[in-house]
Amino acid sequence: MMRKLFDEELEKLNVDLTKMGHLVEVAIENMIDAFKHQDKALAKEIITNDRLINDMERTVESRAFNLILRQQPIATDLRNVTTALKIVTDLERIGDQAADIAEIIMNFEGEHAYKTVEHIPTMAKKAKIMVHESIDSFIKKDLSTARLVKSMDDEIDALFEEVKQEVAEIIKENSERIDYCIDFLMIAKYLERVGDHAVNICEWLEFNQTGSVNDQRLI
């Protein structure tokens, strides 16, 4: 009876995590569209919907803590619950990054920012892929896809360096654009962090399946 109850509650936990993952994916997709088209209404919607992601985080955390307190899981069961607690934090932070970029978009005036810095759209597309694949790998418990996402981390870091070089050149040519350039750098930094959180999700999947992260045994 206790085993059945635990399995049912764990399934609910995973369903909630999957729903939250979907909300985060939508936030990233909408953020890219809002940035591309300078759609302030969509940017505002992203900021508003971030509360839904935060609410889901609290729901998942509550389920996970209740499972730990009432069922006192060990071994694989404990890994499953611990993984949920870790992944929910990264999902929430990805949602925060999307909302942070949306707030910057709300302040853009006139200039078509999406096309100004060549490597930012590339970063955005890469971040979107990493988020999608990390969530998909978690749902499917697919370690090979998770490892592929981890390998993309160097790519998005390299793109961030390219953005910094581009922004430096823009400032050199026209110092009056420095405020815009700071916004570009912030957007790129948020996108880099999105990639980092996607990698974290994949590392927690690795922990879930093997008890190790990057060949270091945890449980």
Secondary structure, DSSP 8 states (H G I E B T S, - for coil): -HHHHHHHHHHHHHHHHHHHHHHHHHHHHHHHHHHHHT-HHHHHHHHHHHHHHHHHHHHHHHHHHHHHHHH---HHHHHHHHHHHHHHHHHHHHHHHHHHHHHHHHH--SS-HHHHSTHHHHHHHHHHHHHHHHHHHHHHT-HHHHHHHHHTHHHHHHHHHHHHHHHHHHHHH-GGGHHHHHHHHHHHHHHHHHHHHHHHHHHHHHHHHHSEETTEE--
